[in-house]
Amino acid sequence: MHILIIGGAGMVGRRLAERLASETRLDGKPVETMTLVDVVPPEAPANFTGKALLETADLSAPGEAEALVATRPDIIFHLAAIVSGEAELDFEKGYRINLDGTRYLFEAIRKAHEEDGYTPRVVFASSIAVFGAPLPYPIPDEFHTTPLTSYGTQKAISELLLSDYSRKGYFDGIGIRLPTICIRPGKPNKAASGFFSNILREPLKGEEAVLPVGDDVRHWHTSPRSAVGFLLHAATIDLDTVGPRRNLSMPGVSATVGEQIEALRRVAGDKAVALIRREPDPMIMKMVAGWAPGFEAKRSRDLGFTSESSFDEIIKAHIEDEMGGTL
């Protein structure tokens, strides 16, 4: 089996490749080749016994999508995107990367399908940013997409394309709306949602973190561990059970910022909480005011997707996976 991971240098892409390398099989079939591609050089997963192909490319550049599809990968994970804050600040770049690159990929697959019947599984990483206020809580599975940011709009358009190309039989596609991934390892990025991770990750390391919004902001979260689990399940699920509505809101944990902080206090104590510095940011406060507070996610749970059940579990997963199991 040949696996293509577009966005393979990102945190989720790396974790996915590592998991595939360690398990060596997917849906009962051996993973013989992995191609990782990104705009920055990806790294081969450690201890992978198969063939690792590493590509540095921009999916929105002419000819790049066709070159990737020419190798006829069996499963394509499309994770590449610029994040919400950057997409909002750089309108042209957001549409070029998040929308044009996606459409170029889908078109390359369509042309390959018409040439020789090529029909891969495509797993598209969408986002809960496709929803925007006013929103019910919890948001039902049948609620319509209502994006209020450029990033959310780009993801919503891509979801429609995925459903239509799948309906026409060009590929077997499934879109998974990822909750905000928390706690993200590494350094802060340009995502407007980055503070959700920052106010936990840095204090757990004994470092100060900035909180730009109020404690009453409620949002929908999952761990990197669960996000990888969503992708792998989406790659192997019988799509007949999913039906024609191919885009699913993933399960997660709904919590306010205040509840996050109290979970941090329970796990790491008052000293960690004292490292959070409140500095209101009007732009971020305006963006998060329209974000999704939480979902029923009954449809995805019934299909076998699983996540943590509390924020304490999310913090503990980070300690286990990133900190060697100890503070």
Backbone as numpy.savetxt, mean C-alpha at the origin, in Angstrom:
# Nx Ny Nz CAx CAy CAz Cx Cy Cz
7.49 -19.90 -11.62 6.65 -18.70 -11.62 7.53 -17.45 -11.62
7.12 -16.49 -12.42 7.83 -15.22 -12.52 6.98 -14.14 -11.87
7.54 -13.45 -10.87 6.85 -12.38 -10.15 7.49 -11.05 -10.50
6.68 -10.08 -10.90 7.15 -8.72 -11.16 6.62 -7.80 -10.07
7.53 -7.08 -9.41 7.16 -6.12 -8.37 7.56 -4.73 -8.83
6.58 -3.94 -9.24 6.82 -2.57 -9.66 6.70 -1.69 -8.41
7.78 -1.02 -8.08 7.88 -0.33 -6.79 8.66 -1.19 -5.82
9.57 -1.98 -6.36 10.30 -2.97 -5.57 11.34 -2.40 -4.62
11.65 -1.10 -4.73 12.61 -0.51 -3.80 11.93 0.13 -2.61
10.60 0.25 -2.67 9.86 0.83 -1.56 9.74 -0.15 -0.40
9.27 0.37 0.73 9.20 -0.46 1.94 8.33 -1.70 1.73
7.14 -1.53 1.20 6.24 -2.67 1.02 6.80 -3.61 -0.04
7.33 -3.06 -1.13 7.92 -3.90 -2.17 9.06 -4.75 -1.66
9.93 -4.15 -0.84 11.05 -4.92 -0.26 10.53 -6.02 0.64
9.57 -5.69 1.48 9.02 -6.69 2.40 8.35 -7.83 1.63
7.65 -7.49 0.57 6.99 -8.51 -0.25 8.03 -9.43 -0.87
9.10 -8.86 -1.43 10.14 -9.68 -2.05 10.82 -10.58 -1.02
11.06 -10.05 0.17 11.68 -10.85 1.23 10.78 -12.01 1.63
9.50 -11.76 1.72 8.56 -12.82 2.09 8.51 -13.90 1.02
8.46 -13.48 -0.24 8.46 -14.45 -1.33 9.76 -15.25 -1.36
10.88 -14.59 -1.07 12.17 -15.28 -1.06 12.23 -16.32 0.06
11.65 -16.00 1.20 11.72 -16.92 2.34 10.76 -18.09 2.18
9.61 -17.84 1.57 8.62 -18.91 1.43 8.84 -19.72 0.16
9.47 -19.14 -0.84 9.90 -19.77 -2.10 8.76 -20.25 -2.99
7.53 -20.26 -2.49 6.40 -20.72 -3.28 5.24 -19.75 -3.13
4.40 -19.70 -4.15 3.19 -18.90 -4.10 2.07 -19.68 -4.77
1.00 -19.85 -4.04 -0.13 -20.63 -4.54 0.30 -22.04 -4.94
1.25 -22.60 -4.19 1.73 -23.95 -4.43 2.74 -24.08 -5.54
3.11 -22.96 -6.18 4.04 -23.01 -7.30 5.37 -22.38 -6.89
6.49 -22.92 -7.33 7.79 -22.35 -6.95 8.01 -20.99 -7.59
8.55 -20.05 -6.81 8.91 -18.74 -7.33 10.33 -18.85 -7.89
10.43 -18.91 -9.19 11.72 -19.12 -9.83 12.43 -17.81 -10.20
11.64 -16.79 -10.53 12.20 -15.50 -10.94 11.43 -14.37 -10.28
12.17 -13.37 -9.79 11.56 -12.14 -9.31 12.22 -10.97 -10.01
11.41 -10.12 -10.61 11.90 -8.88 -11.18 11.44 -7.73 -10.30
12.39 -6.96 -9.78 12.08 -5.79 -8.96 12.47 -4.56 -9.75
11.53 -3.63 -9.90 11.79 -2.42 -10.67 11.33 -1.20 -9.88
12.09 -0.12 -9.98 11.74 1.13 -9.31 12.56 2.26 -9.92
12.22 3.49 -9.56 12.97 4.64 -10.08 14.33 4.78 -9.38
14.50 4.13 -8.24 15.80 4.02 -7.59 16.20 2.55 -7.60
17.49 2.24 -7.56 17.90 0.85 -7.70 17.35 -0.04 -6.57
16.59 -1.07 -6.91 16.14 -2.01 -5.88 17.25 -2.98 -5.51
17.05 -3.67 -4.40 18.03 -4.65 -3.95 17.43 -6.05 -4.02
18.27 -7.01 -4.35 17.80 -8.40 -4.39 17.47 -8.87 -2.98
16.38 -9.61 -2.80 16.05 -10.12 -1.48 17.09 -11.13 -1.02
17.42 -11.06 0.25 18.44 -11.95 0.80 17.99 -13.41 0.73
18.92 -14.28 0.44 18.71 -15.73 0.48 17.70 -16.23 -0.55
17.45 -15.44 -1.58 16.57 -15.92 -2.64 17.35 -16.86 -3.54
16.87 -18.07 -3.70 17.59 -19.08 -4.47 17.27 -19.05 -5.95
16.24 -18.27 -6.31 15.89 -18.17 -7.72 16.66 -17.05 -8.41
16.14 -16.63 -9.54 16.78 -15.59 -10.35 16.17 -14.24 -9.99
16.99 -13.30 -9.56 16.54 -11.96 -9.21 17.00 -10.98 -10.29
16.04 -10.31 -10.91 16.34 -9.31 -11.93 16.02 -7.94 -11.35
16.97 -7.04 -11.37 16.83 -5.72 -10.76 16.87 -4.66 -11.85
15.81 -3.85 -11.93 15.70 -2.85 -12.97 15.47 -1.47 -12.36
16.13 -0.47 -12.92 15.88 0.91 -12.55 15.17 1.58 -13.71
13.90 1.93 -13.51 13.10 2.45 -14.61 11.92 3.24 -14.06
11.42 4.15 -14.88 10.24 4.95 -14.58 9.10 4.41 -15.43
8.08 3.86 -14.80 6.98 3.23 -15.52 6.26 4.21 -16.44
6.33 5.51 -16.13 5.63 6.50 -16.95 6.45 6.94 -18.16
7.68 6.43 -18.31 8.52 6.78 -19.46 8.15 5.89 -20.65
8.22 6.43 -21.87 7.84 5.64 -23.06 8.62 4.35 -23.18
7.92 3.26 -23.42 8.53 1.97 -23.68 8.85 1.13 -22.45
8.83 1.74 -21.26 9.22 0.99 -20.07 8.20 -0.10 -19.72
6.93 0.22 -19.79 5.90 -0.78 -19.46 5.97 -1.96 -20.43
6.15 -1.66 -21.72 6.24 -2.73 -22.71 7.43 -3.64 -22.45
8.55 -3.05 -22.03 9.74 -3.85 -21.75 9.51 -4.79 -20.57
8.82 -4.32 -19.55 8.55 -5.17 -18.39 7.59 -6.29 -18.73
6.57 -5.98 -19.50 5.57 -6.98 -19.87 6.14 -7.99 -20.86
7.16 -7.61 -21.61 7.76 -8.51 -22.60 8.30 -9.78 -21.98
8.64 -9.75 -20.70 9.15 -10.95 -20.03 8.02 -11.88 -19.58
6.76 -11.44 -19.76 5.56 -12.24 -19.46 5.53 -12.77 -18.03
5.63 -11.88 -17.04 5.51 -12.34 -15.65 4.12 -12.90 -15.37
4.06 -13.89 -14.49 2.78 -14.52 -14.16 1.93 -13.64 -13.25
2.59 -12.98 -12.30 1.88 -12.11 -11.36 2.61 -10.77 -11.32
1.84 -9.69 -11.44 2.40 -8.34 -11.40 1.83 -7.61 -10.18
2.73 -7.19 -9.29 2.34 -6.35 -8.17 2.68 -4.91 -8.55
1.65 -4.08 -8.68 1.88 -2.67 -9.03 1.76 -1.83 -7.77
2.91 -1.49 -7.18 2.97 -0.75 -5.93 3.52 0.66 -6.12
3.98 0.98 -7.31 4.68 2.24 -7.53 3.73 3.43 -7.46
4.13 4.46 -6.74 3.35 5.69 -6.64 4.18 6.75 -5.95
3.84 8.01 -6.19 4.34 9.05 -5.31 3.25 9.31 -4.28
3.67 9.64 -3.09 2.75 9.64 -1.96 1.88 10.90 -1.94
0.91 10.89 -1.01 -0.17 11.86 -1.02 0.29 13.31 -0.95
1.18 13.63 -0.02 1.63 15.00 0.13 2.35 15.51 -1.10
3.22 14.67 -1.68 3.96 15.06 -2.87 3.04 15.20 -4.08
2.06 14.30 -4.20 1.11 14.38 -5.31 0.26 15.64 -5.23
-0.01 16.11 -4.02 -0.79 17.33 -3.83 0.03 18.57 -4.19
1.31 18.54 -3.87 2.16 19.70 -4.12 2.64 19.77 -5.57
2.84 18.61 -6.21 3.33 18.57 -7.59 2.27 17.89 -8.45
1.32 18.67 -8.92 0.15 18.15 -9.64 0.56 17.34 -10.86
1.46 17.90 -11.67 1.85 17.23 -12.91 2.55 15.90 -12.64
3.46 15.89 -11.67 4.18 14.66 -11.35 3.24 13.61 -10.81
2.28 14.01 -9.98 1.33 13.06 -9.42 0.55 12.33 -10.50
0.03 13.07 -11.47 -0.74 12.43 -12.54 0.16 11.60 -13.46
1.37 12.05 -13.68 2.28 11.29 -14.55 2.63 9.96 -13.93
2.99 9.97 -12.65 3.43 8.73 -12.00 2.24 7.86 -11.61
1.28 8.45 -10.92 0.21 7.65 -10.32 -0.87 7.23 -11.30
-1.07 8.01 -12.36 -2.11 7.64 -13.33 -1.53 7.19 -14.66
-0.67 8.03 -15.28 -0.16 7.67 -16.61 0.64 6.37 -16.57
1.48 6.21 -15.54 2.26 4.98 -15.44 1.38 3.76 -15.32
0.30 3.88 -14.57 -0.63 2.76 -14.41 -1.31 2.43 -15.73
-1.78 3.45 -16.42 -2.45 3.20 -17.70 -1.48 2.61 -18.73
-0.24 3.09 -18.75 0.74 2.52 -19.68 0.95 1.03 -19.40
0.99 0.67 -18.12 1.14 -0.74 -17.78 -0.05 -1.55 -18.28
-1.25 -1.06 -17.99 -2.45 -1.79 -18.41 -2.51 -1.92 -19.94
-2.13 -0.86 -20.63 -2.13 -0.90 -22.09 -1.10 -1.88 -22.63
0.07 -1.94 -22.01 1.10 -2.88 -22.45 0.61 -4.32 -22.29
-0.10 -4.58 -21.18 -0.64 -5.92 -20.97 -1.72 -6.22 -22.00
-2.59 -5.22 -22.28 -3.64 -5.44 -23.27 -3.06 -5.81 -24.63
-2.03 -5.10 -25.05 -1.43 -5.38 -26.35 -0.79 -6.77 -26.37
-0.16 -7.15 -25.25 0.43 -8.49 -25.17 -0.67 -9.55 -25.20
-1.78 -9.28 -24.55 -2.92 -10.21 -24.56 -3.43 -10.42 -25.98
-3.51 -9.35 -26.73 -4.01 -9.46 -28.10 -3.01 -10.16 -29.01
-1.72 -10.11 -28.63 -0.69 -10.79 -29.43 -0.72 -12.30 -29.21
-0.76 -12.73 -27.95 -0.60 -14.16 -27.69 -1.47 -14.69 -26.55
-2.47 -13.94 -26.13 -3.36 -14.41 -25.08 -2.82 -14.24 -23.67
-1.73 -13.53 -23.51 -1.14 -13.29 -22.19 -2.15 -12.65 -21.25
-2.40 -13.30 -20.09 -3.40 -12.81 -19.13 -2.87 -12.99 -17.72
-2.06 -12.06 -17.22 -1.48 -12.22 -15.89 -2.45 -11.82 -14.78
-2.13 -12.17 -13.56 -2.79 -11.62 -12.39 -2.13 -10.27 -12.08
-2.92 -9.22 -11.93 -2.41 -7.90 -11.58 -2.98 -7.52 -10.22
-2.08 -7.27 -9.26 -2.48 -6.81 -7.93 -2.08 -5.35 -7.82
-3.08 -4.49 -7.72 -2.86 -3.05 -7.71 -3.02 -2.50 -6.29
-2.01 -1.79 -5.81 -2.08 -1.18 -4.49 -2.80 0.16 -4.60
-4.07 0.16 -4.22 -4.84 1.40 -4.18 -4.78 1.96 -2.77
-5.70 2.84 -2.43 -5.60 3.56 -1.16 -6.98 3.96 -0.66
-7.11 4.07 0.65 -8.35 4.58 1.22 -8.53 6.07 0.92
-7.52 6.70 0.28 -7.65 8.09 -0.14 -8.68 8.26 -1.26
-9.20 7.15 -1.81 -10.27 7.27 -2.80 -11.58 7.73 -2.14
-11.61 7.78 -0.81 -12.78 8.26 -0.08 -12.47 9.61 0.55
-13.46 10.49 0.58 -13.29 11.80 1.20 -14.57 12.27 1.85
-14.42 13.13 2.84 -15.55 13.61 3.64 -16.58 14.36 2.77
-17.87 14.36 3.24 -18.37 13.76 4.48 -18.52 12.25 4.35
-18.15 11.54 5.40 -18.13 10.08 5.38 -18.87 9.52 6.59
-19.59 8.42 6.41 -20.16 7.73 7.57 -19.06 6.98 8.31
-19.35 6.58 9.53 -18.40 5.76 10.28 -19.15 4.63 10.98
-18.78 3.39 10.68 -17.77 2.98 9.69 -18.29 3.11 8.26
-17.36 3.20 7.32 -17.72 3.33 5.91 -18.13 1.96 5.38
-19.35 1.83 4.84 -19.79 0.53 4.33 -19.09 0.16 3.03
-19.10 -1.14 2.72 -18.43 -1.61 1.51 -19.05 -1.03 0.24
-20.31 -0.68 0.28 -21.00 -0.18 -0.91 -20.86 1.32 -1.09
-20.13 2.00 -0.20 -20.02 3.45 -0.30 -19.23 3.85 -1.54
-19.70 4.91 -2.23 -19.06 5.34 -3.47 -17.75 6.08 -3.18
-16.84 6.05 -4.15 -15.56 6.75 -3.99 -15.78 8.26 -4.12
-15.14 9.01 -3.24 -15.34 10.46 -3.17 -14.01 11.17 -2.86
-13.00 11.02 -3.71 -11.68 11.57 -3.37 -11.69 13.09 -3.27
-10.91 13.59 -2.33 -10.77 15.03 -2.13 -9.32 15.50 -2.26
-8.45 14.64 -2.76 -7.06 14.99 -3.01 -6.68 14.50 -4.40
-5.60 15.06 -4.94 -5.12 14.59 -6.24 -4.70 13.13 -6.17
-4.02 12.75 -5.10 -3.59 11.36 -4.93 -4.80 10.42 -4.94
-5.83 10.76 -4.16 -7.02 9.93 -4.11 -7.72 9.85 -5.45
-7.74 10.96 -6.18 -8.36 10.98 -7.51 -7.59 10.08 -8.47
-6.27 10.14 -8.42 -5.44 9.30 -9.29 -5.66 7.82 -9.00
-5.77 7.47 -7.73 -6.03 6.08 -7.37 -7.43 5.64 -7.78
-8.42 6.52 -7.63 -9.79 6.17 -7.99 -9.92 5.93 -9.49
-9.27 6.77 -10.29 -9.31 6.56 -11.74 -8.64 5.23 -12.10
-7.52 4.94 -11.45 -6.82 3.68 -11.70 -7.68 2.48 -11.33
-8.46 2.60 -10.25 -9.36 1.51 -9.87 -10.38 1.24 -10.98
-10.94 2.31 -11.56 -11.91 2.14 -12.64 -11.26 1.46 -13.84
-10.04 1.87 -14.17 -9.33 1.24 -15.28 -9.10 -0.24 -15.01
-8.67 -0.57 -13.80 -8.42 -1.97 -13.45 -9.68 -2.81 -13.62
-10.81 -2.29 -13.16 -12.06 -3.04 -13.29 -12.44 -3.23 -14.75
-12.25 -2.19 -15.56 -12.66 -2.28 -16.96 -11.75 -3.21 -17.76
-10.43 -3.11 -17.56 -9.52 -4.01 -18.27 -9.74 -5.46 -17.83
-10.09 -5.65 -16.56 -10.39 -7.01 -16.09 -11.69 -7.51 -16.71
-12.68 -6.65 -16.77 -13.97 -7.03 -17.38 -13.79 -7.47 -18.83
-12.88 -6.80 -19.53 -12.64 -7.14 -20.93 -11.76 -8.38 -21.09
-11.20 -8.87 -19.98 -10.41 -10.09 -20.03 -8.95 -9.91 -20.38
-8.45 -8.66 -20.36 -7.06 -8.44 -20.71 -6.11 -8.92 -19.62
-6.55 -8.84 -18.38 -5.82 -9.42 -17.26 -6.79 -9.70 -16.14
-6.35 -10.49 -15.15 -7.14 -10.75 -13.94 -6.65 -9.79 -12.87
-7.39 -8.71 -12.67 -6.94 -7.67 -11.76 -7.71 -7.62 -10.46
-7.03 -7.21 -9.42 -7.65 -6.95 -8.13 -6.95 -5.75 -7.50
-7.75 -4.80 -7.02 -7.22 -3.63 -6.37 -7.48 -3.69 -4.87
-6.45 -3.46 -4.07 -6.63 -3.49 -2.62 -6.36 -2.10 -2.06
-7.36 -1.55 -1.40 -7.24 -0.22 -0.80 -6.53 -0.37 0.54
-5.25 -0.02 0.52 -4.46 -0.19 1.73 -4.82 0.88 2.76
-5.01 0.49 4.02 -5.06 1.48 5.09 -3.71 2.19 5.19
-3.66 3.25 5.98 -2.36 3.87 6.25 -1.47 2.85 6.97
-0.29 2.61 6.43 0.60 1.60 6.98 1.39 2.21 8.15
1.28 1.55 9.27 1.82 2.09 10.51 2.23 0.90 11.40
3.43 0.82 11.82 4.43 1.87 11.82 5.40 1.62 10.67
5.56 2.61 9.79 6.50 2.45 8.69 7.92 2.54 9.22
8.80 1.60 8.86 10.20 1.70 9.28 10.94 2.76 8.48
12.15 3.07 8.90 12.98 4.01 8.17 12.77 5.44 8.61
12.97 6.36 7.67 12.88 7.78 7.96 11.55 8.33 7.47
11.12 9.49 8.02 9.89 10.12 7.54 9.95 10.39 6.04
8.79 10.21 5.34 8.73 10.52 3.91 7.79 11.70 3.69
7.41 11.95 2.43 6.60 13.12 2.10 5.10 12.85 2.17
4.71 11.67 2.65 3.28 11.38 2.78 2.67 12.26 3.86
1.50 12.81 3.55 0.82 13.63 4.55 0.45 12.81 5.78
0.32 11.49 5.59 -0.04 10.60 6.69 1.18 10.14 7.49
2.37 10.63 7.14 3.59 10.14 7.77 3.64 10.33 9.27
2.96 11.34 9.77 3.03 11.61 11.21 2.44 10.48 12.04
1.50 9.71 11.47 0.92 8.58 12.21 2.01 7.59 12.63
2.98 7.38 11.74 4.12 6.52 12.08 5.16 7.26 12.90
5.42 8.52 12.53 6.49 9.27 13.18 6.29 9.37 14.69
5.05 9.62 15.14 4.81 9.84 16.58 4.94 8.56 17.40
5.12 7.43 16.71 5.36 6.16 17.41 6.78 5.68 17.19
7.23 5.72 15.93 8.54 5.15 15.58 9.67 5.89 16.28
9.68 7.21 16.18 10.78 7.97 16.78 10.79 7.86 18.31
9.66 8.04 19.02 9.69 7.85 20.48 10.13 6.45 20.91
9.79 5.43 20.12 10.24 4.07 20.46 11.76 3.96 20.39
12.39 4.85 19.60 13.85 4.88 19.50 14.47 5.90 20.45
13.61 6.58 21.25 14.11 7.59 22.15 14.34 8.93 21.50
13.68 9.17 20.35 13.86 10.41 19.62 12.56 11.21 19.60
12.69 12.52 19.41 11.53 13.40 19.38 10.77 13.28 18.06
9.45 13.48 18.12 8.62 13.44 16.93 7.62 14.60 16.97
7.23 15.08 15.77 6.31 16.21 15.67 4.93 15.71 15.31
3.91 16.20 16.02 2.51 15.88 15.76 1.83 17.12 15.19
1.42 17.10 13.89 0.88 18.31 13.26 -0.64 18.46 13.36
-1.34 17.48 13.96 -2.81 17.52 14.04 -3.25 17.29 15.48
-4.55 17.41 15.71 -5.09 17.22 17.04 -5.27 15.76 17.41
-5.43 15.50 18.71 -5.56 14.14 19.22 -6.86 13.48 18.79
-7.84 14.27 18.31 -9.14 13.70 17.97 -9.22 13.19 16.54
-8.17 13.33 15.75 -8.17 12.84 14.37 -8.23 11.32 14.37
-9.23 10.77 13.69 -9.42 9.31 13.63 -9.07 8.82 12.22
-8.39 7.66 12.17 -7.96 7.15 10.87 -7.90 5.62 10.92
-7.61 5.03 9.75 -7.65 3.58 9.52 -6.23 3.08 9.25
-5.78 2.08 10.00 -4.37 1.69 9.99 -4.20 0.17 9.86
-3.04 -0.22 9.36 -2.59 -1.60 9.41 -1.07 -1.61 9.48
-0.47 -2.75 9.77 0.98 -2.86 9.88 1.60 -3.24 8.54
2.90 -3.01 8.35 3.57 -3.50 7.14 3.41 -5.01 6.98
3.44 -5.73 8.08 3.28 -7.18 8.04 1.94 -7.56 7.42
0.88 -6.90 7.85 -0.44 -7.21 7.31 -0.58 -6.76 5.87
0.03 -5.62 5.52 -0.04 -5.13 4.14 0.55 -6.16 3.17
1.67 -6.76 3.53 2.26 -7.80 2.68 1.32 -9.01 2.60
0.69 -9.34 3.72 -0.27 -10.42 3.72 -1.44 -10.16 2.78
-1.92 -8.91 2.74 -2.99 -8.56 1.81 -2.57 -8.83 0.37
-1.36 -8.40 0.02 -0.88 -8.54 -1.35 -0.77 -10.00 -1.76
-0.22 -10.82 -0.87 -0.05 -12.24 -1.20 -1.40 -12.93 -1.32
-2.33 -12.58 -0.45 -3.66 -13.19 -0.54 -4.36 -12.76 -1.83
-4.19 -11.47 -2.20 -4.79 -10.98 -3.44 -4.21 -11.67 -4.66
-2.95 -12.08 -4.58 -2.30 -12.74 -5.71 -2.79 -14.16 -5.93
-3.36 -14.76 -4.90 -3.72 -16.17 -4.99 -5.23 -16.43 -4.86
-6.01 -15.43 -4.51 -7.43 -15.62 -4.29 -8.15 -15.98 -5.59
-9.18 -16.79 -5.50 -10.02 -17.12 -6.65 -10.86 -15.88 -6.97
-10.60 -15.24 -8.10 -11.28 -13.98 -8.40 -12.75 -14.18 -8.74
-13.16 -15.41 -8.99 -14.60 -15.66 -9.16 -15.35 -15.36 -7.87
-14.68 -15.55 -6.72 -15.32 -15.25 -5.44 -15.37 -13.75 -5.18
-14.49 -13.00 -5.83 -14.48 -11.55 -5.67 -15.58 -10.90 -6.49
-15.82 -11.44 -7.68 -16.87 -10.90 -8.54 -16.38 -9.73 -9.38
-17.31 -9.02 -10.03 -16.92 -7.95 -10.95 -16.42 -6.70 -10.26
-16.74 -6.49 -8.99 -16.25 -5.31 -8.27 -14.88 -5.66 -7.69
-13.86 -5.33 -8.44 -12.52 -5.86 -8.18 -11.71 -5.05 -7.17
-12.24 -3.96 -6.64 -11.49 -3.12 -5.71 -12.07 -3.25 -4.31
-11.22 -3.60 -3.35 -11.66 -3.94 -2.00 -11.00 -3.05 -0.95
-11.78 -2.61 0.03 -11.22 -1.91 1.19 -10.72 -2.95 2.19
-9.46 -2.86 2.55 -8.84 -3.86 3.41 -9.22 -3.64 4.88
-9.18 -4.70 5.68 -9.42 -4.55 7.12 -8.29 -3.79 7.80
-8.56 -3.28 8.98 -7.55 -2.53 9.71 -8.03 -2.18 11.09
-7.35 -1.21 11.69 -7.67 -0.74 13.05 -8.02 0.74 12.95
-9.21 1.10 13.44 -9.61 2.49 13.51 -9.19 3.06 14.86
-8.47 4.18 14.83 -7.99 4.77 16.08 -7.80 6.26 15.91
-8.04 7.00 16.99 -7.69 8.42 17.00 -6.21 8.56 17.32
-5.67 9.74 17.05 -4.29 10.02 17.42 -4.11 9.85 18.92
-5.10 10.29 19.69 -5.03 10.13 21.14 -4.97 8.67 21.54
-5.73 7.82 20.86 -5.71 6.38 21.16 -4.38 5.76 20.75
-3.78 6.25 19.65 -2.43 5.81 19.29 -1.45 6.11 20.42
-1.54 7.35 20.91 -0.60 7.78 21.95 -0.78 6.97 23.23
-2.01 6.65 23.58 -2.25 5.84 24.78 -1.74 4.42 24.58
-1.84 3.88 23.35 -1.26 2.57 23.07 0.26 2.62 23.23
0.87 3.71 22.76 2.31 3.89 22.94 2.66 3.94 24.43
1.82 4.62 25.22 2.07 4.71 26.65 2.01 3.32 27.29
1.03 2.52 26.88 0.91 1.17 27.47 2.10 0.29 27.13
2.60 0.44 25.91 3.70 -0.42 25.45 5.06 0.10 25.88
5.28 1.43 25.82 6.63 1.98 26.02 6.74 2.96 27.17
5.63 3.35 27.78 5.70 4.20 28.97 5.61 5.69 28.71
5.57 6.46 29.80 5.40 7.90 29.74 6.59 8.61 29.08
7.79 8.07 29.24 8.97 8.72 28.67 8.86 8.80 27.14
8.34 7.74 26.53 8.17 7.74 25.07 7.14 8.79 24.67
6.03 8.85 25.36 4.97 9.80 25.04 5.46 11.24 25.18
6.33 11.49 26.15 6.84 12.84 26.39 7.69 13.36 25.23
8.11 12.48 24.33 8.93 12.89 23.20 8.11 13.42 22.02
6.78 13.39 22.12 5.91 13.90 21.06 5.71 15.41 21.25
6.09 16.18 20.24 5.96 17.64 20.29 4.84 18.09 19.34
3.90 18.85 19.86 2.76 19.28 19.06 3.08 20.59 18.33
3.02 20.51 16.99 3.23 21.67 16.13 2.18 21.65 15.03
1.03 22.31 15.20 -0.05 22.27 14.20 0.42 22.73 12.83
0.03 21.97 11.79 0.36 22.30 10.40 -0.96 22.47 9.65
-1.33 23.69 9.26 -2.64 23.94 8.63 -2.90 23.11 7.38
-1.87 22.92 6.51 -2.08 22.15 5.29 -2.42 20.70 5.61
-1.66 20.09 6.51 -1.92 18.70 6.87 -3.25 18.57 7.60
-3.57 19.52 8.47 -4.84 19.48 9.18 -6.01 19.55 8.21
-5.88 20.35 7.16 -6.95 20.45 6.16 -7.10 19.15 5.39
-5.97 18.52 5.03 -6.03 17.27 4.27 -6.66 16.15 5.10
-6.22 16.01 6.35 -6.69 14.87 7.14 -8.14 15.03 7.56
-8.66 16.26 7.52 -10.06 16.47 7.91 -11.01 15.72 7.00
-10.58 15.41 5.78 -11.44 14.68 4.85 -11.12 13.21 4.72
-10.24 12.69 5.55 -9.80 11.31 5.42 -10.76 10.31 6.06
-10.63 9.06 5.63 -11.53 8.01 6.09 -11.24 7.62 7.53
-12.28 7.58 8.40 -12.07 7.22 9.79 -12.01 5.72 10.06
-12.65 4.92 9.21 -12.66 3.47 9.42 -13.69 2.81 8.54
-13.55 1.51 8.35 -14.37 0.78 7.40 -15.01 -0.45 8.04
-16.15 -0.86 7.46 -16.71 -2.16 7.84 -15.79 -3.27 7.36
-15.36 -3.16 6.11 -14.44 -4.13 5.48 -14.95 -5.57 5.61
-16.27 -5.73 5.66 -16.83 -7.09 5.79 -16.53 -7.93 4.55
-16.61 -7.30 3.40 -16.39 -8.05 2.17 -14.99 -8.63 2.11
-13.97 -7.81 2.43 -12.60 -8.31 2.38 -12.34 -9.34 3.48
-12.91 -9.13 4.65 -12.73 -10.12 5.73 -13.36 -11.45 5.35
-14.55 -11.41 4.75 -15.22 -12.64 4.32 -14.41 -13.37 3.26
-13.59 -12.62 2.52 -12.74 -13.22 1.48 -11.39 -13.68 2.02
-11.17 -13.53 3.33 -9.97 -14.08 3.95 -8.86 -13.11 4.23
-9.05 -11.80 4.00 -8.02 -10.81 4.33 -8.08 -10.52 5.83
-6.91 -10.44 6.47 -6.86 -10.25 7.92 -5.87 -9.14 8.30
-6.11 -8.51 9.45 -5.23 -7.47 9.97 -5.21 -7.55 11.49
-4.47 -6.65 12.12 -4.46 -6.57 13.58 -5.83 -6.13 14.08
-6.07 -6.35 15.38 -7.35 -5.95 15.98 -7.21 -4.80 16.96
-5.98 -4.35 17.25 -5.77 -3.23 18.17 -4.48 -2.52 17.82
-4.35 -1.26 18.28 -3.12 -0.53 18.00 -1.94 -1.05 18.82
-2.23 -1.64 19.97 -1.16 -2.28 20.73 -0.48 -3.36 19.89
-1.28 -4.13 19.13 -0.73 -5.19 18.28 0.14 -4.59 17.18
-0.28 -3.46 16.62 0.50 -2.82 15.56 1.87 -2.37 16.10
1.87 -1.77 17.28 3.14 -1.33 17.87 4.02 -2.53 18.19
3.44 -3.58 18.74 4.23 -4.76 19.07 4.79 -5.44 17.82
4.03 -5.41 16.72 4.54 -5.97 15.47 5.77 -5.21 15.00
5.76 -3.88 15.15 6.92 -3.06 14.78 8.13 -3.41 15.65
7.90 -3.57 16.94 9.00 -3.91 17.86 9.60 -5.26 17.48
8.75 -6.22 17.15 9.22 -7.55 16.75 9.98 -7.52 15.43
9.41 -6.80 14.44 9.97 -6.86 13.08 11.14 -5.91 12.86
11.17 -4.79 13.59 12.17 -3.74 13.32 13.15 -3.50 14.45
12.83 -3.95 15.66 13.66 -3.61 16.82 14.17 -4.84 17.55
14.14 -5.99 16.87 14.66 -7.21 17.47 13.85 -7.72 18.65
12.60 -7.24 18.76 11.72 -7.74 19.83 11.84 -7.03 21.16
12.75 -6.04 21.26 12.92 -5.33 22.54 13.02 -3.84 22.30
12.63 -3.05 23.31 12.80 -1.61 23.25 14.22 -1.25 23.64
